[in-house]
Amino acid sequence: MVSNQGGEGDTQMKIKVVVHKAEEGGYWAEVPAIPGCATEGDTFEELLKNLHEAVEGCLSVDVKDITSAGTDQIVEIAI
């Protein structure tokens, strides 16, 4: 589930992830709202860091492949 909770001007998106303990140690996680988005980490803190990077990577779009008309704008937002 993806939700944007917060007050006016809040640009953080909240995404639910499923965290698993890895058999060999450490953790791995998957993001059900973003098919194919998963990562791992030796510690829970490393997993959280890697999750931020994985979600950002899964949601990124290569802007050079986008065509736009003269009146269109390309805007970058923070999640």
Secondary structure, 3 states (H helix, E strand, C coil): CEECCCCCCCCCCEECCEEEECCCCCEEEECCCCCCCEEEECCHHHHHHHHHHHHHHHHCCCHHHCCCCCCCCCCCCCC
